[in-house]
């Protein structure tokens, strides 16, 4: 795989920063793994391609290699559910979130450990 150590570390730092209230979660837009591995069907020559967690070099995201396409059924799902249920303001879900309560901090750290383990298992640490 061609993911650099710097990019691997950035995926971990995102969730450490979120847990400390210094970084916001912009979903796939600020996830190093998503940026590296997801692609949009509009970028492909094959009109039937649905996109996914594989880049154009045929490499697959380590989260998807663990059986979690688009991070479904990972700790990230619990993070999003918590945001939907606990942090609604004026009747609207407030996204682009950082950790604003103890549960947010714990969920962010659980996601960080999950990402670390997936990287360690499938990509290693050069």
DSSP file (Angstrom, degrees, kcal/mol; ACC not computed):
  #  RESIDUE AA STRUCTURE BP1 BP2  ACC     N-H-->O    O-->H-N    N-H-->O    O-->H-N    TCO  KAPPA ALPHA  PHI   PSI    X-CA   Y-CA   Z-CA
    1    1 A X              0   0    0      0, 0.0   122,-0.0     0, 0.0     0, 0.0   0.000 360.0 360.0 360.0 152.5    0.0    0.0    0.0
    2    2 A X        +     0   0    0      2,-0.1     2,-0.4     0, 0.0    57,-0.0   0.306 360.0 126.9-102.6   8.7    1.1    3.5   -0.7
    3    3 A X        -     0   0    0      1,-0.1    30,-0.0     4,-0.1     2,-0.0  -0.545  57.1-132.7 -71.0 122.4   -0.3    5.2    2.3
    4    4 A X     >  -     0   0    0     -2,-0.4     4,-2.2     1,-0.1     5,-0.2  -0.283  15.9-114.7 -74.0 159.6    2.6    7.1    4.0
    5    5 A X  H  > S+     0   0    0      1,-0.2     4,-2.9     2,-0.2     5,-0.2   0.878 117.9  58.1 -58.6 -37.8    3.3    7.0    7.7
    6    6 A X  H  > S+     0   0    0      1,-0.2     4,-1.9     2,-0.2    -1,-0.2   0.905 107.7  45.4 -60.9 -42.2    2.4   10.7    7.8
    7    7 A X  H  > S+     0   0    0      2,-0.2     4,-1.7     1,-0.2    -1,-0.2   0.876 111.9  51.9 -69.8 -37.3   -1.1   10.0    6.4
    8    8 A X  H  X S+     0   0    0     -4,-2.2     4,-1.3     1,-0.2     3,-0.2   0.941 111.1  47.4 -61.4 -46.9   -1.6    7.1    8.8
    9    9 A X  H  X S+     0   0    0     -4,-2.9     4,-3.0     1,-0.2    -2,-0.2   0.860 107.1  57.6 -63.6 -35.4   -0.6    9.3   11.7
   10   10 A X  H  X S+     0   0    0     -4,-1.9     4,-2.0     1,-0.2    -1,-0.2   0.873 101.6  55.6 -63.3 -36.9   -3.0   12.0   10.5
   11   11 A X  H  X S+     0   0    0     -4,-1.7     4,-0.8    -3,-0.2    -1,-0.2   0.869 113.2  42.0 -62.8 -36.1   -5.9    9.6   10.6
   12   12 A X  H  X S+     0   0    0     -4,-1.3     4,-1.7     2,-0.2     3,-0.4   0.908 111.1  54.6 -75.1 -44.8   -5.1    9.0   14.3
   13   13 A X  H  X S+     0   0    0     -4,-3.0     4,-3.1     1,-0.2     5,-0.2   0.828  98.2  65.0 -61.2 -32.7   -4.4   12.6   15.1
   14   14 A X  H  X S+     0   0    0     -4,-2.0     4,-2.3     1,-0.2    -1,-0.2   0.948 107.3  40.6 -53.1 -50.1   -7.8   13.6   13.8
   15   15 A X  H  X S+     0   0    0     -4,-0.8     4,-2.2    -3,-0.4    -1,-0.2   0.812 113.4  52.5 -75.9 -29.6   -9.6   11.6   16.5
   16   16 A X  H  X S+     0   0    0     -4,-1.7     4,-1.4     2,-0.2    -1,-0.2   0.934 112.0  47.7 -65.2 -45.0   -7.1   12.7   19.2
   17   17 A X  H  <>S+     0   0    0     -4,-3.1     5,-2.7     1,-0.2     6,-1.2   0.895 111.4  50.0 -62.2 -41.0   -7.8   16.3   18.2
   18   18 A X  H ><5S+     0   0    0     -4,-2.3    81,-2.0    -5,-0.2     3,-1.6   0.929 108.1  53.2 -62.4 -44.7  -11.6   15.7   18.2
   19   19 A X  H 3<5S+     0   0    0     -4,-2.2    -1,-0.2     1,-0.3    -2,-0.2   0.805 111.7  46.3 -62.9 -28.1  -11.4   14.1   21.7
   20   20 A X  T 3<5S-     0   0    0     -4,-1.4    -1,-0.3    -3,-0.1    -2,-0.2   0.391 115.9-114.1 -93.9   2.8   -9.5   17.2   23.0
   21   21 A X  T < 5S+     0   0    0     -3,-1.6    -3,-0.2    -4,-0.3    -2,-0.1   0.666  90.6 105.7  77.6  15.8  -11.9   19.7   21.4
   22   22 A X  S   <S+     0   0    0     -5,-2.7     2,-0.4    -6,-0.2    -4,-0.2   0.615  73.4  47.1-102.5 -15.6   -9.3   21.0   19.0
   23   23 A X  S    S-     0   0    0     -6,-1.2     2,-0.3    -9,-0.1    76,-0.3  -0.955  72.0-139.2-128.8 144.7  -10.4   19.4   15.7
   24   24 A X        -     0   0    0     -2,-0.4     2,-0.8    74,-0.1    74,-0.3  -0.756  20.8-118.9-101.4 151.5  -13.8   19.1   14.1
   25   25 A X  B     +A   97   0A   0     72,-3.4    72,-0.5    -2,-0.3    71,-0.5  -0.808  31.9 171.5 -89.8 110.4  -15.3   16.1   12.4
   26   26 A X    >   -     0   0    0     -2,-0.8     3,-1.7     1,-0.4     5,-0.2  -0.094  42.5-130.5-104.8  31.3  -16.0   16.9    8.8
   27   27 A X  G >  S-     0   0    0      1,-0.3     3,-1.3     2,-0.2    -1,-0.4  -0.263  76.6  -8.1  57.0-135.3  -16.7   13.3    8.1
   28   28 A X  G >  S+     0   0    0      1,-0.3     3,-1.1     2,-0.2    -1,-0.3   0.724 125.0  75.6 -65.7 -21.1  -14.9   11.9    5.0
   29   29 A X  G <  S+     0   0    0     -3,-1.7    -1,-0.3     1,-0.3    -2,-0.2   0.770 109.4  26.5 -67.2 -24.4  -13.7   15.4    4.1
   30   30 A X  G <  S+     0   0    0     -3,-1.3     2,-0.6    -4,-0.1    -1,-0.3   0.042  94.8 107.5-126.4  29.6  -11.1   15.4    6.8
   31   31 A X    <>  -     0   0    0     -3,-1.1     4,-2.7    -5,-0.2     5,-0.2  -0.931  57.1-154.2-103.0 116.8  -10.5   11.7    7.1
   32   32 A X  H  > S+     0   0    0     -2,-0.6     4,-2.0     1,-0.2     5,-0.2   0.877  95.3  51.2 -57.5 -39.6   -7.1   10.8    5.6
   33   33 A X  H  > S+     0   0    0      2,-0.2     4,-2.8     1,-0.2     5,-0.4   0.927 111.1  46.7 -66.2 -44.5   -8.2    7.3    4.9
   34   34 A X  H  > S+     0   0    0      1,-0.2     4,-2.2     2,-0.2    -2,-0.2   0.918 111.9  51.0 -62.9 -42.7  -11.4    8.4    3.1
   35   35 A X  H  < S+     0   0    0     -4,-2.7    -1,-0.2     1,-0.2    -2,-0.2   0.891 117.0  40.9 -61.5 -39.0   -9.5   11.0    1.1
   36   36 A X  H  < S+     0   0    0     -4,-2.0    -2,-0.2    -5,-0.2    -1,-0.2   0.876 128.6  24.7 -76.7 -38.8   -7.0    8.3    0.1
   37   37 A X  H  < S+     0   0    0     -4,-2.8    -3,-0.2    -5,-0.2     2,-0.2   0.763  98.6  83.7-107.9 -27.8   -9.3    5.4   -0.6
   38   38 A X     <  -     0   0    0     -4,-2.2     2,-0.3    -5,-0.4    15,-0.2  -0.513  53.2-175.8 -78.7 147.4  -12.8    6.6   -1.4
   39   39 A X  B     -B   52   0B   0     13,-1.1    13,-1.1    -2,-0.2     2,-0.4  -0.973  23.3-120.6-138.6 158.0  -13.6    7.5   -4.9
   40   40 A X    >   -     0   0    0     -2,-0.3     3,-2.3    11,-0.2     4,-0.4  -0.788  17.5-130.9 -99.9 135.8  -16.6    9.0   -6.6
   41   41 A X  G >  S+     0   0    0     -2,-0.4     3,-1.2     9,-0.3     8,-0.2   0.762 106.0  67.5 -57.4 -24.1  -18.3    7.1   -9.4
   42   42 A X  G 3  S+     0   0    0      1,-0.3    -1,-0.3     8,-0.1     5,-0.0   0.712  95.4  56.8 -69.8 -17.7  -18.2   10.4  -11.5
   43   43 A X  G <  S+     0   0    0     -3,-2.3    -1,-0.3     3,-0.0     2,-0.2   0.556  94.2  86.4 -86.7  -8.2  -14.4   10.1  -11.6
   44   44 A X  S <  S-     0   0    0     -3,-1.2     5,-0.0    -4,-0.4    12,-0.0  -0.628  71.2-140.8 -97.9 151.5  -14.5    6.6  -13.2
   45   45 A X  S    S+     0   0    0     -2,-0.2     2,-0.7     1,-0.0    -1,-0.1   0.790  87.2  82.9 -73.4 -29.1  -14.8    5.7  -16.9
   46   46 A X    >   -     0   0    0      1,-0.2     3,-1.5     2,-0.0    -2,-0.2  -0.684  67.3-159.4 -81.6 112.4  -17.1    2.8  -16.0
   47   47 A X  T 3  S+     0   0    0     -2,-0.7    -1,-0.2     1,-0.3    -3,-0.0   0.724  89.3  57.8 -65.6 -21.0  -20.6    4.2  -15.6
   48   48 A X  T 3  S+     0   0    0     -3,-0.0    -1,-0.3     2,-0.0     2,-0.2   0.534  77.9 113.4 -87.2  -6.4  -21.8    1.2  -13.6
   49   49 A X    <   -     0   0    0     -3,-1.5    -5,-0.1    -8,-0.2     3,-0.1  -0.471  50.6-162.9 -68.9 133.2  -19.1    1.7  -10.9
   50   50 A X        -     0   0    0      1,-0.3    -9,-0.3    -2,-0.2    -1,-0.1   0.447  32.7-125.3 -96.2  -1.9  -20.7    2.7   -7.6
   51   51 A X        +     0   0    0    -11,-0.2    -1,-0.3   -10,-0.1     2,-0.3  -0.354  42.5 157.0  81.5-173.6  -17.6    4.1   -5.9
   52   52 A X  B     -B   39   0B   0    -13,-1.1   -13,-1.1     2,-0.1    -3,-0.0  -0.997  55.4 -41.6 153.8-155.3  -16.5    2.7   -2.6
   53   53 A X  S    S+     0   0    0     -2,-0.3     8,-2.7   -15,-0.2     2,-0.4  -0.074 100.0  94.1-103.6  31.3  -13.5    2.3   -0.3
   54   54 A X  B     -C   60   0C   0      6,-0.2     6,-0.2   -15,-0.1    -2,-0.1  -0.978  65.9-139.7-120.9 135.6  -11.0    1.3   -3.0
   55   55 A X    >   -     0   0    0      4,-2.7     3,-1.9    -2,-0.4   -18,-0.1  -0.318  35.2 -95.0 -86.1 178.5   -8.8    3.8   -4.7
   56   56 A X  T 3  S+     0   0    0      1,-0.3    -1,-0.1     2,-0.1   -19,-0.1   0.595 122.8  64.0 -72.8  -9.3   -8.0    3.8   -8.4
   57   57 A X  T 3  S-     0   0    0      2,-0.1    -1,-0.3     0, 0.0     3,-0.1   0.392 120.0-108.1 -89.1   2.6   -4.8    1.8   -7.7
   58   58 A X  S <  S+     0   0    0     -3,-1.9     2,-0.3     1,-0.3    -2,-0.1   0.621  74.3 139.7  82.3  13.0   -7.0   -1.1   -6.5
   59   59 A X        -     0   0    0    -22,-0.0    -4,-2.7     1,-0.0     2,-0.4  -0.681  42.3-141.2 -91.0 146.0   -6.0   -0.6   -2.8
   60   60 A X  B     -C   54   0C   0     -2,-0.3    -6,-0.2    -6,-0.2   -22,-0.1  -0.855  21.5-103.8-112.4 142.1   -8.7   -0.9   -0.1
   61   61 A X     >  -     0   0    0     -8,-2.7     4,-2.1    -2,-0.4     5,-0.2  -0.314  28.1-126.9 -57.3 138.7   -9.2    1.2    3.0
   62   62 A X  H  > S+     0   0    0      1,-0.2     4,-0.8     2,-0.2    -1,-0.1   0.795 110.6  56.6 -62.7 -26.7   -8.1   -0.7    6.1
   63   63 A X  H >4>S+     0   0    0      2,-0.2     5,-1.4     1,-0.2     3,-0.6   0.928 108.5  46.3 -67.9 -44.0  -11.4   -0.1    7.7
   64   64 A X  H >45S+     0   0    0      1,-0.2     3,-2.0     3,-0.2    -2,-0.2   0.844 105.3  60.6 -66.1 -33.5  -13.2   -1.7    4.8
   65   65 A X  H 3<5S+     0   0    0     -4,-2.1    -1,-0.2     1,-0.3    -2,-0.2   0.767  98.7  58.3 -64.4 -23.9  -10.7   -4.6    5.0
   66   66 A X  T <<5S-     0   0    0     -4,-0.8    -1,-0.3    -3,-0.6    -2,-0.2   0.403 131.6 -96.9 -82.6   2.4  -12.0   -5.2    8.5
   67   67 A X  T < 5S+     0   0    0     -3,-2.0     2,-0.4     1,-0.1    -3,-0.2   0.704  91.8 117.4  92.9  21.8  -15.5   -5.7    7.0
   68   68 A X    > < -     0   0    0     -5,-1.4     3,-1.9    -6,-0.1    -3,-0.1  -0.645  45.5-165.7-125.6  74.6  -16.8   -2.1    7.5
   69   69 A X  G >  S+     0   0    0     -2,-0.4     3,-1.8     1,-0.3   -17,-0.0  -0.370  81.6   1.9 -59.6 134.1  -17.5   -0.5    4.1
   70   70 A X  G 3  S-     0   0    0      1,-0.3    -1,-0.3    -2,-0.1   -36,-0.0   0.749 126.0 -74.1  56.2  27.9  -18.0    3.3    4.6
   71   71 A X  G X  S+     0   0    0     -3,-1.9     3,-1.2     1,-0.2     6,-0.4   0.654  84.1 162.4  63.2  18.0  -17.3    2.9    8.3
   72   72 A X  T <   +     0   0    0     -3,-1.8    -1,-0.2     1,-0.2     3,-0.1  -0.439  64.3  13.8 -67.6 144.1  -20.7    1.3    8.9
   73   73 A X  T 3  S+     0   0    0      1,-0.2    -1,-0.2    -2,-0.1     2,-0.2   0.763 102.9 116.4  58.7  31.2  -21.0   -0.6   12.2
   74   74 A X  S X> S-     0   0    0     -3,-1.2     3,-1.5    -6,-0.0     4,-0.8  -0.618  89.8 -89.6-109.3 176.3  -17.7    0.9   13.5
   75   75 A X  H 3> S+     0   0    0      1,-0.3     4,-2.1    -2,-0.2    36,-0.2   0.773 124.1  70.9 -57.3 -23.7  -17.3    3.1   16.6
   76   76 A X  H 3> S+     0   0    0      1,-0.2     4,-2.6     2,-0.2    -1,-0.3   0.857  90.8  58.5 -61.8 -33.1  -17.9    6.0   14.1
   77   77 A X  H <> S+     0   0    0     -3,-1.5     4,-2.5    -6,-0.4    -1,-0.2   0.906 106.5  47.4 -61.0 -42.0  -21.5    4.9   13.9
   78   78 A X  H  X S+     0   0    0     -4,-0.8     4,-2.6     2,-0.2    -2,-0.2   0.887 109.6  53.8 -67.0 -38.2  -21.9    5.4   17.7
   79   79 A X  H  X S+     0   0    0     -4,-2.1     4,-2.2     2,-0.2    -2,-0.2   0.948 111.9  44.1 -58.7 -49.4  -20.2    8.8   17.4
   80   80 A X  H  X S+     0   0    0     -4,-2.6     4,-2.6     2,-0.2    -2,-0.2   0.905 112.3  52.0 -64.7 -41.8  -22.7   10.0   14.8
   81   81 A X  H  X S+     0   0    0     -4,-2.5     4,-2.2     1,-0.2     5,-0.2   0.920 109.6  50.0 -60.9 -43.1  -25.6    8.5   16.7
   82   82 A X  H  X>S+     0   0    0     -4,-2.6     4,-3.2     1,-0.2     5,-0.5   0.923 110.3  50.1 -60.6 -44.1  -24.5   10.4   19.8
   83   83 A X  H  X5S+     0   0    0     -4,-2.2     4,-1.3     1,-0.2    11,-0.3   0.915 111.5  49.3 -60.2 -42.8  -24.2   13.6   17.8
   84   84 A X  H  <5S+     0   0    0     -4,-2.6    -1,-0.2     1,-0.2    -2,-0.2   0.861 121.8  33.0 -63.9 -36.6  -27.7   13.1   16.4
   85   85 A X  H  <5S+     0   0    0     -4,-2.2     3,-0.3    -5,-0.2    -2,-0.2   0.842 127.3  31.4 -92.6 -35.9  -29.3   12.4   19.8
   86   86 A X  H  <5S+     0   0    0     -4,-3.2     2,-0.2    -5,-0.2    -3,-0.2   0.688 115.0  50.0-100.5 -20.3  -27.3   14.6   22.2
   87   87 A X     << +     0   0    0     -4,-1.3     7,-1.5    -5,-0.5     2,-0.5  -0.425  65.9 135.9-125.7  58.6  -26.2   17.6   20.3
   88   88 A X  E     -D   93   0D   0     -3,-0.3     2,-0.4     5,-0.2     5,-0.2  -0.905  30.5-169.2-103.6 130.1  -29.2   19.1   18.6
   89   89 A X  E >   -D   92   0D   0      3,-2.6     3,-2.0    -2,-0.5    -2,-0.0  -0.977  67.7  -8.1-124.2 132.5  -29.7   22.8   18.8
   90   90 A X  T 3  S-     0   0    0     -2,-0.4    -1,-0.2     1,-0.3     3,-0.1   0.855 129.3 -56.3  54.1  38.0  -32.7   24.8   17.7
   91   91 A X  T 3  S+     0   0    0      1,-0.2     2,-0.4    -3,-0.1    -1,-0.3   0.532 118.4 105.7  76.2   5.8  -34.2   21.6   16.2
   92   92 A X  E <  S-D   89   0D   0     -3,-2.0    -3,-2.6     2,-0.0     2,-0.4  -0.934  74.6-117.2-122.1 142.5  -31.2   21.0   14.0
   93   93 A X  E     -D   88   0D   0     -2,-0.4     2,-0.9    -5,-0.2    -5,-0.2  -0.613  28.5-140.1 -72.0 130.4  -28.4   18.5   14.2
   94   94 A X        -     0   0    0     -7,-1.5    -1,-0.1    -2,-0.4     2,-0.0  -0.820  28.1-177.7 -97.1 103.1  -25.2   20.5   14.6
   95   95 A X        +     0   0    0     -2,-0.9     3,-0.1     1,-0.1   -69,-0.1  -0.145  54.9  66.0 -91.2-170.5  -22.5   18.8   12.5
   96   96 A X  S    S+     0   0    0    -71,-0.5   -70,-0.2     1,-0.2    -1,-0.1   0.953  84.2 178.0  57.4  51.5  -18.8   19.5   12.0
   97   97 A X  B     -A   25   0A   0    -72,-0.5   -72,-3.4   -73,-0.1     2,-0.3  -0.429  31.2-168.2 -93.8 157.0  -18.5   18.6   15.7
   98   98 A X        -     0   0    0    -74,-0.3     2,-0.5    -2,-0.1   -79,-0.1  -0.763  53.1 -66.9-123.7 175.5  -15.8   18.2   18.1
   99   99 A X        +     0   0    0    -81,-2.0     3,-0.1   -76,-0.3   -76,-0.0  -0.535  55.8 163.4 -70.1 119.6  -16.0   16.6   21.6
  100  100 A X        +     0   0    0     -2,-0.5     2,-0.3     1,-0.1    -1,-0.2   0.410  62.3  28.3-117.4  -2.2  -18.3   18.8   23.7
  101  101 A X  S  > S-     0   0    0      1,-0.1     4,-2.1     0, 0.0     5,-0.1  -0.929  89.3 -96.3-148.3 172.1  -19.1   16.3   26.5
  102  102 A X  H  > S+     0   0    0     -2,-0.3     4,-2.4     1,-0.2     5,-0.2   0.894 122.5  52.9 -61.3 -41.1  -17.4   13.4   28.2
  103  103 A X  H  > S+     0   0    0      1,-0.2     4,-2.8     2,-0.2    -1,-0.2   0.904 107.0  53.0 -63.2 -39.3  -19.3   10.8   26.1
  104  104 A X  H  > S+     0   0    0      1,-0.2     4,-2.5     2,-0.2    -1,-0.2   0.933 109.1  50.1 -56.9 -46.2  -18.0   12.6   23.0
  105  105 A X  H  X S+     0   0    0     -4,-2.1     4,-2.0     1,-0.2    -2,-0.2   0.921 112.5  45.9 -60.4 -45.1  -14.5   12.4   24.3
  106  106 A X  H  X S+     0   0    0     -4,-2.4     4,-2.4     1,-0.2    -1,-0.2   0.935 113.2  49.1 -64.7 -46.5  -14.8    8.6   25.0
  107  107 A X  H  X S+     0   0    0     -4,-2.8     4,-2.1     1,-0.2    -1,-0.2   0.881 110.6  51.1 -62.2 -38.4  -16.4    7.9   21.6
  108  108 A X  H  X S+     0   0    0     -4,-2.5     4,-2.2    -5,-0.2    -1,-0.2   0.903 111.4  47.3 -65.8 -40.5  -13.7    9.8   19.8
  109  109 A X  H  X S+     0   0    0     -4,-2.0     4,-2.3     2,-0.2    -2,-0.2   0.865 109.7  53.1 -70.3 -34.6  -10.9    7.9   21.6
  110  110 A X  H  X S+     0   0    0     -4,-2.4     4,-2.1     2,-0.2    -2,-0.2   0.912 110.5  48.0 -64.2 -41.5  -12.7    4.6   20.9
  111  111 A X  H  X S+     0   0    0     -4,-2.1     4,-2.7     2,-0.2     5,-0.2   0.904 109.0  54.1 -64.1 -40.7  -12.8    5.5   17.2
  112  112 A X  H  X S+     0   0    0     -4,-2.2     4,-2.6     1,-0.2    -2,-0.2   0.923 109.8  46.8 -59.5 -44.7   -9.1    6.5   17.3
  113  113 A X  H  X S+     0   0    0     -4,-2.3     4,-2.6     2,-0.2    -1,-0.2   0.883 111.3  52.0 -65.2 -38.1   -8.2    3.1   18.7
  114  114 A X  H  X S+     0   0    0     -4,-2.1     4,-2.2     2,-0.2    -2,-0.2   0.931 111.7  45.9 -62.8 -46.3  -10.3    1.4   16.1
  115  115 A X  H  X S+     0   0    0     -4,-2.7     4,-2.5     2,-0.2     5,-0.2   0.923 112.2  51.7 -63.3 -44.6   -8.6    3.3   13.3
  116  116 A X  H  X S+     0   0    0     -4,-2.6     4,-2.9    -5,-0.2    -2,-0.2   0.940 110.8  47.7 -57.2 -48.3   -5.2    2.6   14.8
  117  117 A X  H  X S+     0   0    0     -4,-2.6     4,-2.7     1,-0.2    -1,-0.2   0.893 111.3  50.5 -62.5 -40.3   -5.9   -1.2   15.1
  118  118 A X  H  X S+     0   0    0     -4,-2.2     4,-2.3     2,-0.2     5,-0.4   0.919 113.3  45.4 -64.6 -43.5   -7.2   -1.3   11.5
  119  119 A X  H  X>S+     0   0    0     -4,-2.5     4,-2.9     2,-0.2     5,-2.2   0.940 114.6  48.7 -62.6 -47.1   -4.1    0.5   10.2
  120  120 A X  H  <5S+     0   0    0     -4,-2.9    -2,-0.2    -5,-0.2    -1,-0.2   0.906 114.8  44.8 -60.4 -43.7   -1.8   -1.7   12.3
  121  121 A X  H  <5S+     0   0    0     -4,-2.7    -1,-0.2    -5,-0.2    -2,-0.2   0.894 127.8  23.9 -69.5 -41.2   -3.5   -4.9   11.1
  122  122 A X  H  <5S+     0   0    0     -4,-2.3    -2,-0.2    -5,-0.2    -3,-0.2   0.715 136.3  19.4-104.1 -23.9   -3.7   -4.2    7.4
  123  123 A X  T  <5S-     0   0    0     -4,-2.9     3,-0.3    -5,-0.4    -3,-0.2   0.688  85.7-149.9-118.8 -29.0   -1.0   -1.6    6.6
  124  124 A X      < -     0   0    0     -5,-2.2     2,-0.2     1,-0.1    -3,-0.1  -0.169  30.8 -83.0  77.2-179.5    1.6   -1.7    9.4
  125  125 A X              0   0    0     -5,-0.1    -1,-0.1  -117,-0.0    -5,-0.1  -0.569 360.0 360.0-125.6  67.0    3.7    1.2   10.5
  126  126 A X              0   0    0     -3,-0.3    -2,-0.1    -2,-0.2  -121,-0.0   0.503 360.0 360.0   7.1 360.0    6.7    1.4    8.1
